[in-house]
Amino acid sequence: MRYDRQITLDEVGDSGQEKLSNSSVLIIGVGGLGCPAAQYLVGAGIGKIALMDHDKVSISNLHRQVLYNENDIGRSKAMVSQEKLQQLNSEIEIVAIDEALSIENAEKLFSQYDLILDGTDNFETKYLINDACILANKPWVYASIYKNEGQLSVFNYQNGPSYRCLFPKTTRNNVSCEATGVLGVVPGIFGMLQAMEVLKILLGVGNLLSGKLKISNLLIGSEQIMNIQKREKEIEKIRESGIIPVIIECKINDNTRLYLDIREIFEQPKITSEKVIQIPMSDLDERLWEIPKEEEIFVFCQSGKRSKKIVDLLKAEYGFENLNNVEGGIETIIYG
């Protein structure tokens, strides 16, 4: 009875439902994209779904990450999403992975699942997913959001084009929702579109976006589909060399100041300097003792928004009087 409405479809039937129940999907990032994708894949009866996310729920997530509510703030996204999705479907296996994807764990982890769904919002992790999928020979469903616009594609499917075929080189800056803003419905729609691509792959039906990039602007209602040319050299480079990390390092403009970098470990560009204390925002509660109170410290993130909140919080609740927010974020530090 649970799957009656989709089993009725000619494209699914009993045999299709059996395919889904015997399938496994790894979702990287249970945020604006991953939340709706996970809900629909759980509802569809995918036999095993893993939810990988090392972040914690914050109040700014709630307008678009619809699995969470106010009572979940401060809790692990992986653990919370597992609990709630298991209530939606107790017949399937749901695994919570409360850690970050890395070069060390990616390939081994990917080999355990039929395909990967990308719910991340940074270039470094997307290149990591791509390279690990090539090495593990797994397809992955990609999406990316910018303001009112989104991109969607399927990479590495049956020897098709990869992410590096579309983007051989990364840009120097990540573009995040925190910096540019987003209506919650935009990643919600693209997360559901990702779920649809996953179901088409597992069922072996429909026309996939393998070798194609779908670009939609939901505010003005425009849509286009571009063909992606396969670059065999880019794929062979990964097969021969392994995962190629995307790391961008920069120097600070003023070496006389002491800085506190609260960005997460995956955020770029990296700054290597004895004058920079690196404590990700998600680890601050446990590492407050590492922040000196005797000298002036300049706190920064990617855009200056998160760091302002942290400066205000540390002043109000922990008595730090030596902190200054870097307005404009890391760009100000690098270029002044």
C-alpha positions in Angstrom: 0.0 0.0 0.0 2.9 2.4 0.8 4.1 2.5 -2.8 0.8 1.8 -4.6 0.6 5.1 -6.4 4.0 4.8 -8.1 3.7 1.0 -8.7 0.6 1.8 -10.7 2.9 3.6 -13.2 4.0 1.6 -16.2 7.5 2.9 -15.7 7.7 1.5 -12.2 5.5 -1.5 -11.6 6.4 -4.3 -9.1 9.8 -4.9 -10.8 10.7 -1.2 -10.6 9.8 -1.0 -7.0 12.0 -4.0 -6.4 14.9 -2.2 -8.1 14.4 0.8 -5.8 14.3 -1.4 -2.7 17.6 -3.1 -3.7 19.3 0.3 -4.5 21.5 2.5 -2.3 22.1 6.3 -2.5 24.6 8.5 -0.7 23.5 12.1 -0.2 26.4 14.5 0.5 25.0 17.5 2.4 21.6 17.5 4.0 20.9 21.2 3.4 18.7 23.2 1.0 19.2 20.6 -1.8 19.7 17.5 0.3 16.6 17.9 2.6 13.9 17.7 -0.1 15.9 15.2 -2.2 16.2 12.9 0.8 12.5 13.2 1.7 11.3 12.1 -1.7 13.9 9.3 -2.1 12.9 8.0 1.3 9.3 8.2 0.3 10.0 6.3 -2.9 11.4 3.4 -1.0 15.1 3.4 -1.8 16.4 0.5 0.2 19.4 2.2 1.7 20.1 5.9 2.0 23.1 7.5 3.7 23.1 11.1 4.9 26.5 12.7 5.1 26.9 16.1 6.8 29.2 17.4 9.5 27.3 20.7 10.0 24.8 21.6 12.8 21.4 23.1 12.4 21.2 26.9 12.7 18.3 29.2 12.7 19.3 30.6 9.3 18.8 27.1 7.8 15.1 26.9 8.6 13.7 28.9 5.7 15.0 26.4 3.2 16.1 23.2 4.9 12.6 22.0 5.6 13.5 18.8 7.5 14.5 20.9 10.6 12.6 23.0 13.1 13.5 25.4 16.0 14.0 22.5 18.4 16.8 21.1 16.2 19.0 24.2 16.4 22.5 23.2 17.5 22.1 19.5 16.7 23.9 17.4 14.0 22.1 17.6 10.6 23.0 14.0 9.8 21.5 12.7 13.1 18.4 14.9 13.0 17.6 14.1 9.4 18.1 10.4 10.0 15.6 10.4 12.9 13.0 12.3 11.0 13.3 10.4 7.8 13.2 7.1 9.6 9.8 8.1 10.9 8.7 8.7 7.3 9.7 5.2 6.2 10.6 2.6 8.8 11.0 -0.1 6.1 14.3 1.2 4.7 17.8 1.6 6.1 18.9 5.2 6.8 22.5 5.8 7.8 23.8 9.0 9.4 27.4 10.0 8.7 28.3 12.9 10.9 31.6 13.8 9.3 33.0 15.8 6.4 33.8 14.3 3.0 37.6 14.1 2.5 40.2 12.7 0.2 40.8 10.0 2.7 37.3 8.7 3.0 35.6 9.5 -0.3 36.5 6.7 -2.6 36.0 3.9 -0.1 32.7 5.4 1.0 31.4 5.9 -2.6 32.2 2.2 -3.4 29.4 1.2 -1.0 26.6 3.0 -2.8 25.0 2.8 -6.3 25.1 6.5 -6.9 25.9 9.8 -5.2 23.7 12.9 -4.8 25.5 16.2 -4.4 23.8 18.6 -1.9 26.9 20.7 -1.3 27.4 24.4 -1.9 31.2 24.7 -2.6 33.4 24.0 -5.5 36.1 22.0 -3.6 33.6 19.4 -2.5 32.1 19.1 -6.0 35.5 18.4 -7.5 36.1 15.9 -4.7 32.8 14.1 -5.4 33.6 14.1 -9.1 37.1 12.6 -8.8 36.0 10.0 -6.2 33.1 9.0 -8.5 35.4 8.5 -11.4 37.7 6.3 -9.4 34.8 4.3 -7.8 33.0 4.3 -11.2 29.8 5.7 -9.7 27.4 8.2 -11.3 26.4 11.4 -9.4 23.6 13.9 -9.6 24.8 17.5 -9.5 23.0 20.7 -8.6 24.2 24.2 -7.9 22.2 27.3 -6.8 22.9 31.0 -7.4 20.2 33.5 -6.2 17.1 32.6 -8.2 18.9 30.3 -10.7 20.0 26.7 -10.5 22.0 24.2 -12.5 21.3 20.4 -12.8 23.2 17.6 -14.4 24.2 13.9 -14.2 27.9 13.1 -14.3 30.0 10.0 -14.9 27.0 8.0 -16.0 27.9 5.0 -18.2 31.2 6.6 -19.2 29.6 10.0 -19.8 31.1 13.4 -19.2 32.3 14.4 -15.8 32.2 17.7 -13.8 35.7 18.4 -14.9 34.6 18.2 -18.5 32.2 21.1 -17.8 34.5 23.0 -15.5 38.2 22.0 -16.1 39.2 24.9 -13.8 37.6 26.2 -10.7 36.9 29.9 -10.0 38.9 31.4 -7.1 35.8 32.2 -5.0 32.9 30.1 -3.9 29.4 31.7 -4.2 27.3 30.8 -1.2 23.7 31.4 -0.2 25.1 33.2 2.9 26.8 35.8 0.7 24.3 36.2 -2.1 20.9 35.3 -0.6 18.4 32.7 -1.8 14.6 32.1 -1.7 14.1 28.8 0.1 11.9 27.4 -2.6 14.8 27.5 -5.2 17.1 24.8 -3.7 13.9 23.0 -2.7 12.8 22.7 -6.4 16.3 21.7 -7.5 16.6 19.1 -4.8 13.4 17.5 -6.0 14.7 17.6 -9.6 17.8 15.8 -8.3 15.6 13.1 -6.7 13.9 12.6 -10.0 17.2 12.1 -11.8 18.2 9.5 -9.2 14.9 7.6 -9.7 15.3 7.7 -13.5 18.8 6.2 -13.1 17.8 3.5 -10.7 14.6 2.6 -12.7 16.3 2.8 -16.1 13.6 5.0 -17.5 13.2 8.5 -19.1 15.8 10.8 -20.6 18.7 11.6 -18.2 20.6 14.8 -18.0 23.9 12.9 -18.6 25.9 15.0 -21.0 23.6 17.9 -20.6 23.4 20.9 -18.2 20.0 22.3 -17.3 19.9 25.9 -16.3 16.7 27.4 -14.9 16.0 30.9 -13.6 12.9 30.4 -11.5 12.2 34.1 -11.0 11.8 34.9 -14.7 10.8 31.4 -15.8 13.6 30.9 -18.3 15.2 27.5 -19.0 17.9 26.2 -21.3 19.7 22.9 -21.8 23.3 22.9 -22.9 25.3 19.9 -24.2 28.4 19.0 -22.4 31.4 17.9 -24.5 33.3 15.0 -22.9 37.0 15.7 -22.3 38.6 12.3 -22.1 41.9 13.8 -21.0 40.3 15.3 -17.9 38.9 12.0 -16.9 42.1 10.0 -17.6 44.0 12.5 -15.5 42.0 11.5 -12.5 42.2 7.8 -13.2 46.0 8.1 -13.4 46.7 10.6 -10.6 43.8 10.0 -8.2 41.8 12.7 -6.6 43.2 16.1 -7.3 42.4 18.5 -4.4 41.3 22.0 -5.3 43.3 24.2 -2.9 43.8 27.9 -3.3 46.2 29.6 -0.9 46.5 33.3 -0.4 48.6 35.7 1.7 47.2 38.2 4.2 47.6 41.8 3.4 48.5 43.0 6.9 50.9 40.7 8.8 50.8 42.9 11.9 47.3 41.9 12.9 46.1 38.7 14.6 43.1 37.1 12.8 40.5 34.5 13.7 39.2 32.5 10.7 35.8 31.0 11.5 35.1 29.5 8.1 34.5 25.8 7.8 37.4 23.5 6.7 36.2 23.2 3.1 36.0 27.0 2.4 38.5 28.6 0.1 40.9 30.3 -0.3 43.1 28.9 2.4 45.3 31.3 4.4 48.5 29.8 5.9 50.0 32.1 8.5 51.1 32.1 12.1 48.9 35.3 12.5 45.7 33.4 11.7 43.9 31.3 14.3 41.6 28.8 12.5 38.6 27.7 14.4 35.5 26.7 12.3 32.3 28.3 13.5 30.9 24.8 14.2 33.7 24.1 16.7 33.8 27.4 18.5 31.9 26.2 21.6 34.6 23.5 22.2 37.6 25.7 21.4 36.9 29.1 23.0 40.0 28.7 25.1 42.2 29.0 22.0 41.1 32.6 21.5 43.4 35.1 23.4 41.7 37.9 25.4 44.8 40.0 25.8 45.4 41.3 22.2 43.2 42.7 19.5 41.8 40.1 17.1 40.1 40.6 13.7 37.4 37.9 13.0 36.6 37.0 9.5 34.5 34.6 7.3 33.8 34.6 3.6 31.6 37.7 3.5 31.6 39.3 6.9 28.1 38.2 7.9 28.8 35.1 10.0 31.8 36.7 11.6 29.7 39.7 12.8 27.3 37.4 14.5 30.2 35.5 16.2 31.8 38.8 17.4 28.5 39.9 18.9 27.9 36.5 20.5 31.4 36.3 22.0 31.2 39.8 23.4 27.7 39.3 24.9 28.0 35.8 26.3 31.7 35.2 26.9 33.1 38.7 27.7 35.4 39.1 24.8 36.2 42.8 24.4 39.1 42.5 22.0 37.3 41.3 18.9 36.7 43.2 15.6 34.6 42.0 12.7 36.2 42.2 9.2 33.5 43.7 7.1 33.7 42.3 3.5 35.2 39.1 4.7 38.3 37.4 3.4 38.6 39.6 0.3 39.3 42.6 2.6 42.2 40.7 4.2 43.8 39.5 1.0 43.5 42.8 -1.0 42.8 45.4 1.7 
